[in-house]
Amino acid sequence: MSQVEGKTESRVYEGVVSLPYRWALGPVNTRFFDELKQKKIMGTRCPSCERVLVPARKFCPRCFQELEEWVQVSDTGVVETWALINIRFSGQAIEPPYVSASIRLDGSDVGFVHQIGGVEVNDLEKTRERVKIGTRVKARWRDECQGDIFDIQYFEPVE
C-alpha cells in the first residue's frame, strides 16, 4: 500500500491457487460409496425425527442424534430445484454446460444434489421444457461402478 495525498491505495493481485487434496471418508461415507458401487443408494434414519438423510450422515443435523440405521432408498425421485450451469469455474468435475439439481429420492426426506442428463443443455428454453420442479427422474448408472459419486452418471427425466 502507498500513501497518496493522505489516502491509502491498494492493489489487487490476481492469480490461481491449486491445492491437491485427499478426503478421509470415515466409516459412514465409506459405506455410502461402497453401496453406490453395488448400485444402491443408502441413507441413514434419525431415531428422533425419523427423517432419512441421503447421502448417509453420521448424525442428524436437526436433532443431533447419532444415526446408525441404514435405509436403502430408490434411484428415482423428483426434482426440487435446478440450475443450468454454463460458466466454467475452478474445481468443476464436469465441463459446462450441465444441469445441477436437488433431487428428493423416493424414500428420502432431503434433497440429493446431482446432475440431470439426457436433456438439451445448449438452449435454456429446451432445457426448461424437460426439467421442471416436480419432474420425475431416474439414475443412469455407470456400467462399471468404482465406488464414487459418479457411479451415478446423471439422473434423467422419466415419462
C-alpha positions as CSV (number, residue, x, y, z in Angstrom):
1,M,0.0,0.0,0.0
2,S,1.1,3.5,-0.6
3,Q,0.1,6.9,0.6
4,V,-1.3,9.4,-2.0
5,E,-2.5,12.8,-0.6
6,G,-3.3,11.2,2.8
7,K,-5.3,8.3,1.3
8,T,-4.2,4.7,1.3
9,E,-4.2,3.0,-2.1
10,S,-4.3,-0.8,-2.5
11,R,-3.8,-3.1,-5.4
12,V,-5.4,-6.3,-6.4
13,Y,-3.3,-9.2,-7.4
14,E,-4.9,-12.0,-9.4
15,G,-3.5,-15.5,-9.5
16,V,-4.5,-19.1,-9.4
17,V,-4.1,-21.3,-6.4
18,S,-4.3,-25.0,-7.0
19,L,-4.4,-27.3,-3.9
20,P,-4.3,-31.0,-4.4
21,Y,-6.2,-32.8,-1.6
22,R,-7.4,-36.1,-0.3
23,W,-10.5,-36.8,1.7
24,A,-10.6,-39.1,4.7
25,L,-14.1,-40.6,4.2
26,G,-14.7,-42.1,7.6
27,P,-16.9,-45.2,8.1
28,V,-20.2,-43.6,7.0
29,N,-19.1,-42.1,3.7
30,T,-17.0,-45.3,3.0
31,R,-20.1,-47.4,3.3
32,F,-22.2,-44.9,1.3
33,F,-19.7,-45.1,-1.6
34,D,-19.3,-48.9,-1.3
35,E,-23.0,-49.2,-1.6
36,L,-23.0,-47.0,-4.7
37,K,-20.5,-49.4,-6.2
38,Q,-23.3,-52.0,-5.8
39,K,-25.8,-49.6,-7.5
40,K,-27.6,-49.0,-4.2
41,I,-28.3,-45.5,-2.7
42,M,-28.3,-45.7,1.0
43,G,-29.3,-43.2,3.7
44,T,-29.4,-43.1,7.4
45,R,-32.6,-42.7,9.5
46,C,-32.8,-40.5,12.6
47,P,-34.2,-42.3,15.6
48,S,-35.7,-39.0,16.9
49,C,-37.3,-37.2,13.9
50,E,-37.3,-40.3,11.6
51,R,-36.0,-38.5,8.6
52,V,-34.0,-40.5,6.1
53,L,-30.9,-38.5,5.1
54,V,-29.1,-39.1,1.7
55,P,-26.2,-39.1,1.4
56,A,-25.9,-41.0,4.6
57,R,-24.7,-39.0,7.6
58,K,-23.2,-39.8,11.0
59,F,-25.6,-37.6,12.9
60,C,-28.9,-35.7,12.3
61,P,-28.3,-32.0,11.7
62,R,-31.7,-31.3,13.1
63,C,-31.8,-33.4,16.3
64,F,-28.0,-34.0,16.7
65,Q,-28.8,-37.7,17.2
66,E,-26.3,-40.3,16.1
67,L,-27.5,-42.2,13.0
68,E,-27.0,-45.9,13.0
69,E,-29.9,-47.3,11.0
70,W,-29.2,-47.7,7.3
71,V,-32.0,-47.5,4.7
72,Q,-31.9,-48.2,1.0
73,V,-33.8,-45.5,-1.0
74,S,-34.9,-45.6,-4.6
75,D,-32.8,-44.4,-7.5
76,T,-35.8,-42.5,-8.7
77,G,-37.1,-39.2,-7.3
78,V,-38.4,-35.7,-8.0
79,V,-36.5,-32.5,-8.9
80,E,-36.9,-30.0,-6.1
81,T,-34.9,-27.2,-7.8
82,W,-32.3,-27.0,-10.6
83,A,-29.9,-24.7,-12.3
84,L,-28.3,-24.7,-15.8
85,I,-24.6,-24.3,-15.2
86,N,-23.0,-22.7,-18.3
87,I,-19.9,-20.9,-16.9
88,R,-16.7,-22.7,-16.1
89,F,-15.3,-22.2,-12.5
90,S,-12.4,-23.6,-10.6
91,G,-12.9,-27.2,-9.4
92,Q,-15.7,-28.3,-11.6
93,A,-15.7,-32.0,-12.1
94,I,-17.5,-31.9,-15.4
95,E,-17.4,-29.4,-18.3
96,P,-20.3,-27.0,-18.7
97,P,-23.0,-26.7,-19.8
98,Y,-24.9,-29.1,-17.5
99,V,-27.9,-29.1,-15.2
100,S,-27.3,-29.4,-11.5
101,A,-30.4,-30.3,-9.4
102,S,-31.5,-31.1,-5.9
103,I,-33.4,-34.4,-6.2
104,R,-35.6,-35.8,-3.4
105,L,-35.1,-39.5,-3.9
106,D,-38.1,-41.8,-3.2
107,G,-37.7,-42.9,0.4
108,S,-35.6,-39.9,1.4
109,D,-36.5,-36.8,3.3
110,V,-33.9,-34.4,2.0
111,G,-32.5,-33.3,-1.4
112,F,-29.6,-35.1,-3.0
113,V,-27.5,-32.8,-5.4
114,H,-26.5,-34.4,-8.7
115,Q,-26.7,-33.7,-12.4
116,I,-29.6,-34.1,-14.8
117,G,-28.7,-35.6,-18.1
118,G,-30.4,-36.7,-21.3
119,V,-31.7,-33.2,-21.9
120,E,-30.7,-30.4,-24.2
121,V,-28.4,-28.0,-22.4
122,N,-27.3,-25.6,-25.1
123,D,-30.7,-23.9,-25.3
124,L,-32.3,-22.8,-22.0
125,E,-35.9,-22.9,-23.3
126,K,-35.4,-26.5,-24.5
127,T,-33.9,-27.4,-21.1
128,R,-36.9,-25.8,-19.4
129,E,-39.3,-27.9,-21.4
130,R,-37.8,-31.1,-20.0
131,V,-36.6,-30.1,-16.5
132,K,-39.1,-28.5,-14.1
133,I,-39.6,-28.6,-10.4
134,G,-41.6,-31.8,-9.9
135,T,-40.0,-33.6,-12.8
136,R,-39.6,-37.3,-12.1
137,V,-36.1,-38.6,-12.7
138,K,-34.2,-41.9,-12.6
139,A,-30.5,-42.6,-12.0
140,R,-28.4,-43.6,-15.0
141,W,-25.7,-45.8,-13.6
142,R,-22.1,-46.2,-14.9
143,D,-21.5,-49.6,-16.5
144,E,-18.6,-50.4,-14.2
145,C,-19.1,-48.7,-10.8
146,Q,-16.0,-47.6,-8.9
147,G,-17.4,-46.5,-5.5
148,D,-17.7,-42.8,-6.1
149,I,-20.4,-40.2,-6.7
150,F,-20.0,-40.6,-10.5
151,D,-21.2,-44.2,-10.3
152,I,-24.5,-42.3,-10.9
153,Q,-23.6,-40.7,-14.3
154,Y,-26.7,-38.5,-14.0
155,F,-30.4,-38.5,-13.4
156,E,-32.6,-38.4,-16.5
157,P,-36.3,-37.4,-16.7
158,V,-38.8,-40.3,-16.9
159,E,-42.1,-40.0,-18.6
